[in-house]
Amino acid sequence: MEQGAFNSRKGKCNSRGIRKSEYPYRRELFYKTLLEVFKPKIVPYIERLYKVKELLSLSGIISAGENQLHHTVRMLEIAASIPDKALEAMKITGEDLVAGVIFHDVGKGKEVDDRVFDPSMVRKGRAPSYLRYYPGMNWAEWTVPFHNHIGASYQLANRYHCSQKVLEAVALHHHVKIRPRTLNLIGDALNISSIVRLDIFHYNPAQYAAPGNNLAQVIAILDQMCAIERKFRGFSGLGLEPKQIEYEVVRDLVIGITGKDDPRLDVLGLSLTGKESVILFDLRAFGSYVKMHTEYEVQNMKASILQLIRTLVRVNEEGRERDLVALIGGDEYAVVTKVQSPVILEEMIDRVARVIKLKTGFRVRAGYGIGRSIDENYHHARIQAEMLKEHRFLSE
């Protein structure tokens, strides 16, 4: 007789030797493990996730480079951060919001899995008849197989007796027209930068054109926020080398897709206020250097200048006050610093420009932004540096 297929005084065992009486304990252990990983704000919703057994299949699907169960959980994390006041203004209940997030992609299958996806299968289609009940879905842009999951998700949500608002949100989350008021309420609640808001608002207007309720719009906004994070890899693994983490977090700070509460800052042992100044260094004539040198030499020069700037600007290495530095574009370097004095910022720029010229022969254009949010300061620094293109260059 196989081990586990027996009865004993302590109860029956399954094929793996786990007694049925142990399941409640193991379920408790399962939850305890999840609590060590998830943010506290989504703890109240873990039981809800557990009850929708179809969600488990998403763990085996990778679409656009992201595990789809992770995508749902990440959306839930963001949704849980929306204050009740904002939801009340849109007449959305927390329960409906959570249900909309849980069910919006639950119908996804292998047809969108990156590992088996067949581009030849992509074609224009039409929404299923039961979705054409909603205004706009008769003529909405529908692409097979990317939108196939909407119908399956809708049917599953209906099977779980979701409210009509949730069903509409699931049906329309890829097609609803996002209104400025809804976007601004969510944007203000989650501190979304103006750049990201514009990206969301203007994304694929031919597809996002159907009228829909506020819940559908919020689900669409959260879905696009996750797509933007994924595109810029705003939340990469924390197992990277510190310099690589610094590179990514600075890039995301100046783009505006993350802020002072980014968990990677804790890994780096840093704290920010969100109002740090930004210095931009732009290498002059680097394009000519690229044409005359091998890729190895080009990348080596970029890395050398990055390390050079790091050694010149950072202060108080032992505390949480040092500057952050990263290569942002092909030949642009950004420094995020707590320095708020224009005089000191000019001195920092002059010092870095002198040493780069001395060590590498490159001259630099530079600018700085001060007194605003980090992404706005970066934008101002770039404008300031651009204004120097036809005029003088910082050099010695």
C-alpha positions in Angstrom: 0.0 0.0 0.0 1.4 3.4 -0.9 2.4 5.8 1.8 -0.4 8.2 2.6 -3.2 5.9 1.5 -4.0 4.6 5.0 -6.2 5.3 8.0 -4.8 5.9 11.4 -6.0 7.1 14.8 -4.9 10.6 13.9 -7.0 10.8 10.7 -6.7 10.1 7.0 -3.8 11.2 4.9 -3.7 12.2 1.3 -1.2 11.0 -1.3 1.4 13.4 0.1 1.0 12.2 3.6 -0.8 15.4 4.8 -3.6 14.7 7.2 -6.9 16.4 6.5 -6.9 17.7 10.1 -3.8 19.7 9.2 -5.5 21.7 6.4 -6.8 24.5 8.7 -3.4 25.0 10.1 -1.7 24.9 6.7 -4.2 27.4 5.4 -3.3 29.7 8.3 0.3 29.2 7.5 -0.5 30.0 3.9 -2.0 33.3 4.9 0.8 34.1 7.3 3.3 33.7 4.4 1.3 36.0 2.2 1.2 38.6 5.0 4.9 38.7 5.0 4.9 39.6 1.3 1.9 41.7 0.7 1.4 45.3 1.8 -0.7 45.7 4.9 -3.4 47.6 3.0 -4.5 44.5 1.0 -4.5 42.1 3.9 -8.3 42.4 4.3 -8.8 41.2 0.7 -6.7 38.1 0.8 -9.7 35.9 1.8 -11.5 37.3 -1.2 -8.7 36.4 -3.5 -8.6 32.9 -2.1 -12.3 32.4 -2.8 -12.0 33.0 -6.6 -10.3 29.8 -7.6 -10.0 30.8 -11.2 -7.4 33.4 -10.2 -4.9 30.6 -9.6 -4.7 29.9 -13.3 -3.3 33.4 -13.9 -0.2 32.4 -12.1 0.8 30.3 -15.1 0.3 33.1 -17.7 3.0 35.6 -18.7 1.6 38.4 -20.8 3.7 41.5 -21.9 6.4 40.1 -19.7 4.4 40.1 -16.5 2.9 37.2 -14.5 -0.9 37.9 -14.6 -1.6 36.9 -11.1 1.1 39.4 -10.0 -0.6 42.0 -12.2 -4.0 41.5 -10.4 -2.3 41.6 -7.0 -0.4 44.8 -7.9 -3.6 46.4 -9.1 -5.2 45.5 -5.8 -2.4 47.1 -3.9 -2.9 50.4 -5.8 -6.7 50.2 -5.4 -6.3 49.6 -1.7 -4.4 52.9 -1.5 -7.3 55.0 -2.8 -8.8 57.0 0.1 -12.5 56.4 0.9 -13.1 60.1 0.3 -12.1 59.8 -3.3 -14.3 56.7 -3.8 -17.3 58.5 -2.2 -16.9 61.4 -4.6 -17.2 58.9 -7.5 -20.0 56.9 -5.7 -17.9 53.8 -5.7 -17.9 51.3 -2.8 -14.7 49.6 -1.7 -16.3 46.2 -2.2 -17.1 46.9 -5.8 -13.7 48.3 -6.5 -12.0 45.2 -5.1 -14.4 42.9 -7.1 -13.7 44.9 -10.3 -9.9 44.5 -9.9 -10.2 40.8 -9.0 -12.4 39.9 -12.0 -11.1 42.3 -14.7 -8.6 39.8 -16.1 -9.6 36.5 -14.5 -10.7 35.1 -17.9 -7.3 35.4 -19.5 -5.9 32.2 -21.0 -2.9 30.8 -23.0 -4.0 32.9 -26.0 -2.2 35.9 -24.6 0.8 34.0 -23.0 4.0 35.3 -24.4 5.5 31.9 -24.6 2.9 30.5 -27.0 1.5 33.7 -28.5 1.1 33.5 -32.3 1.1 36.9 -34.0 -0.6 35.5 -37.1 -3.7 35.1 -35.0 -4.2 38.8 -34.3 -7.1 40.2 -36.2 -10.0 42.7 -35.9 -13.1 41.3 -34.4 -16.3 42.2 -32.7 -17.4 42.1 -29.1 -19.6 39.2 -28.1 -23.4 39.8 -28.3 -23.8 39.8 -24.5 -21.3 42.6 -24.2 -23.0 44.7 -26.9 -25.7 45.5 -24.4 -23.4 48.2 -23.2 -23.4 51.5 -25.2 -20.4 51.8 -27.5 -19.5 48.1 -27.5 -21.3 47.7 -30.9 -18.7 49.7 -32.6 -15.8 49.5 -30.1 -12.4 48.5 -31.4 -12.1 44.8 -30.6 -8.9 42.9 -31.3 -8.6 39.1 -31.2 -7.1 37.5 -29.1 -6.2 40.4 -26.8 -9.8 41.2 -25.9 -11.1 37.6 -25.8 -10.6 37.5 -22.0 -13.1 40.3 -21.5 -16.0 38.1 -22.3 -14.7 35.2 -20.2 -14.0 37.5 -17.3 -17.5 39.0 -17.5 -19.1 35.6 -17.4 -17.1 34.5 -14.4 -18.0 37.8 -12.6 -21.6 37.1 -13.4 -21.3 33.6 -12.1 -19.9 34.9 -8.8 -23.0 37.2 -8.6 -21.1 40.5 -8.9 -23.1 43.7 -8.9 -24.2 45.4 -12.1 -21.6 48.1 -11.6 -18.8 45.5 -11.4 -20.1 43.7 -14.5 -20.0 46.9 -16.4 -16.5 47.7 -15.2 -15.3 44.3 -16.3 -17.0 44.5 -19.6 -15.6 48.0 -20.4 -12.2 48.3 -18.7 -10.4 48.1 -22.1 -12.8 50.4 -23.9 -14.3 52.9 -21.5 -13.6 56.6 -22.2 -11.7 58.0 -19.2 -13.1 61.4 -18.1 -10.9 64.2 -16.8 -12.8 64.4 -13.5 -12.3 60.7 -12.7 -8.7 60.8 -13.8 -8.0 63.8 -11.6 -9.7 62.4 -8.6 -7.6 59.2 -8.8 -4.5 61.2 -9.8 -4.8 63.4 -6.8 -5.6 60.5 -4.5 -2.5 58.5 -5.7 -0.2 61.4 -6.4 0.1 60.6 -10.1 2.3 63.0 -11.9 0.9 65.2 -14.7 3.0 63.4 -17.3 1.5 60.0 -16.4 -2.0 61.4 -16.3 -1.6 62.8 -19.8 -0.2 59.4 -21.0 -3.3 57.7 -19.6 -5.8 60.2 -20.9 -4.4 60.2 -24.5 -3.7 56.5 -24.8 -5.4 54.8 -27.8 -8.4 57.1 -28.0 -9.9 55.0 -30.8 -10.2 52.0 -28.4 -11.0 53.9 -25.2 -14.1 55.6 -26.5 -17.2 53.8 -25.0 -19.3 55.5 -22.3 -19.1 53.9 -18.9 -19.5 54.3 -15.2 -16.9 55.7 -12.8 -15.9 52.2 -11.6 -15.1 51.1 -15.2 -13.0 54.2 -15.6 -11.1 53.6 -12.4 -10.3 50.0 -13.3 -9.1 51.2 -16.7 -6.9 53.8 -15.0 -5.4 51.3 -12.6 -4.8 48.8 -15.5 -2.9 51.5 -17.5 -0.9 52.5 -14.4 0.3 48.9 -14.1 1.1 48.9 -17.8 3.2 52.1 -17.4 5.0 50.6 -14.5 5.7 47.5 -16.5 6.9 49.5 -19.5 9.4 51.5 -17.4 10.1 48.6 -15.0 9.3 51.0 -12.2 9.2 48.2 -9.6 12.0 45.9 -10.3 13.3 43.2 -8.0 15.1 44.2 -4.9 17.7 41.5 -5.3 19.8 43.6 -7.7 23.1 45.2 -6.9 22.7 48.6 -5.1 24.1 50.6 -8.0 21.6 49.0 -10.4 18.8 49.7 -8.0 20.0 53.3 -7.7 20.1 53.6 -11.5 16.5 52.4 -11.9 15.0 54.3 -9.0 16.5 57.6 -10.2 15.2 57.0 -13.7 11.7 56.4 -12.4 11.9 59.4 -10.0 12.7 61.8 -12.8 10.2 60.3 -15.2 7.5 60.7 -12.5 6.3 57.1 -12.2 7.5 56.7 -8.6 8.0 58.9 -5.6 9.5 59.3 -2.1 7.8 56.1 -0.8 9.5 53.8 -3.3 10.6 50.7 -1.3 13.9 50.6 -3.2 15.0 53.7 -1.3 14.8 51.8 1.9 17.0 49.1 0.3 19.5 51.9 -0.5 19.2 53.3 3.0 17.9 56.6 1.8 14.9 58.8 2.5 13.5 61.6 0.3 11.0 64.4 0.7 9.9 64.4 -3.0 11.0 68.0 -3.4 14.7 67.3 -4.1 16.6 69.3 -6.6 17.8 67.8 -9.9 20.9 68.5 -11.9 21.2 67.4 -15.5 24.5 66.9 -17.3 24.4 66.5 -21.0 27.6 65.4 -22.8 28.6 67.6 -25.7 29.4 66.0 -29.1 29.0 62.5 -27.7 27.4 61.4 -31.0 30.6 62.0 -32.8 32.4 59.9 -30.2 29.9 57.0 -30.7 30.6 57.0 -34.5 34.4 56.7 -34.0 34.5 54.1 -31.3 33.3 50.5 -30.6 30.2 49.8 -28.6 32.4 48.4 -25.8 34.3 51.7 -25.7 31.1 53.7 -25.7 29.5 51.8 -22.9 32.8 51.9 -20.9 33.0 55.7 -21.3 29.4 56.1 -20.1 30.0 53.9 -17.1 33.2 55.7 -16.3 31.5 59.1 -16.4 28.7 57.8 -14.3 31.1 56.6 -11.6 33.0 59.9 -11.8 29.9 61.9 -11.1 29.0 59.6 -8.3 32.3 60.2 -6.6 32.1 64.0 -7.0 28.6 64.8 -5.8 27.6 62.4 -3.1 28.1 63.4 0.5 27.5 61.9 3.9 27.8 58.3 2.7 27.2 57.0 6.3 23.8 58.7 6.6 20.6 59.0 4.5 21.6 62.2 2.8 23.8 61.2 -0.1 22.9 62.2 -3.6 21.5 59.8 -6.2 23.0 59.6 -9.7 22.0 57.8 -12.9 22.4 57.7 -16.6 19.0 58.7 -18.0 19.4 58.9 -21.7 22.1 58.1 -24.2 24.3 60.8 -22.9 22.4 62.5 -20.1 23.1 62.1 -16.4 20.8 63.1 -13.6 21.7 63.9 -10.0 18.9 64.0 -7.3 20.1 66.0 -4.4 18.8 67.6 -1.2 20.8 70.8 -1.9 18.4 73.7 -2.3 20.8 76.6 -2.7 21.3 77.8 -6.3 24.8 78.9 -5.5 25.9 75.5 -4.2 24.2 73.8 -7.2 26.2 76.0 -9.5 29.3 75.0 -7.7 28.5 71.4 -7.9 27.9 71.7 -11.7 31.1 73.6 -12.2 33.1 71.0 -10.2 31.7 68.1 -12.1 32.1 69.8 -15.5 35.7 70.6 -14.8 36.6 67.1 -13.7 34.7 65.4 -16.7 36.6 67.7 -19.1 39.9 66.9 -17.3 39.4 63.1 -17.1 37.6 62.4 -20.4 37.9 65.5 -22.6 34.2 65.9 -22.9 32.5 69.2 -22.3 29.0 69.3 -20.8 25.9 71.3 -20.9 24.1 71.4 -17.5 21.0 72.7 -15.9 19.2 72.3 -12.6 15.7 72.4 -11.3 14.7 73.5 -7.8 11.7 74.0 -5.6 9.2 71.7 -7.3 8.6 67.9 -7.4 11.5 65.8 -8.6 10.1 65.1 -12.1 9.2 68.8 -12.6 12.7 69.8 -11.4 14.2 67.3 -13.9 12.1 68.8 -16.7 13.2 72.3 -15.8 16.9 71.2 -15.7 16.5 69.7 -19.2 15.0 73.0 -20.5 17.9 74.9 -18.9 20.5 72.7 -20.5 18.8 72.8 -23.9 19.0 76.6 -23.8 22.8 76.3 -23.7 23.0 74.3 -26.9 23.5 77.2 -29.2 25.3 79.3 -26.7 28.1 78.7 -24.2 29.1 75.4 -22.7 30.3 74.7 -19.2 33.9 73.9 -19.6 37.4 74.9 -18.6 
